[in-house]
């Protein structure tokens, strides 16, 4: 019997977003190649951007403190 790995779902909220077609087409190609949904790709991309912004802010604070 195989054990399934399940992720605990966070509360979520829907909203509508408009993208330029060129960006949407690129997202579609990436998702198709990686067999992932647009939602999961967008969530992952948003999380990467949030993390990058956090690191950038921390580095700026370090530079100010030096």
N, C-alpha and C positions, 0 to 999 in steps of 0.2 A: 504494500500500500504506500503510495507516495504522499508526502506531506506538502500541502500547498502553502506557499508564502503569501500572506495577505498584508496589504498596507492599510493602516488605519486611515480612513478618510477624514479630511478636515471639512468643516462647514464651508460651503461655497455659495457664491452668488453669481447669477448670470447678468451679463450686460452686452450691449451691442457695440461693435467696433467696425469702422470702415477702414479698409486698407487699399492702397494703390494696387491695381491689378498686377503690376510687375512684381511687387513684393509677395502678393498672394500666390502667384504662379510659382515663385521660387520656394515658398513654404510648402506648397502642394508637392513639388518634386522631391524635396527633402523628406517629407513625411512618407511619401510612397516608397522611396528608397530604403527608409529605415523601418517601414511597417509600423508607424506610430500615428496616433490621431493628431489633428491640428491642435486640439485642446492641450494634450500633453506636451506637444512641442512648444506652444505658446507659454504654458506655465513654466517649463524648463528655461526658456529664453528669458522670461521675466525674472526668474530667480537668479539666473546668472548676472543679469544687469543690476539687480539689487545688491548682490554680493560684490560686484565690481565697484559700484558706487560707494559702498561701505568701506572697502579697502582704500579707495581714493581719498575719502574723507579722513580716514585714520592716518594716511601718509601725510596729508596736508597738516594735520594737527601735530604730527611728529616734527615736520619741518618748522612749524611755528615755535615749538618748544626748544629747538636747538639753537 
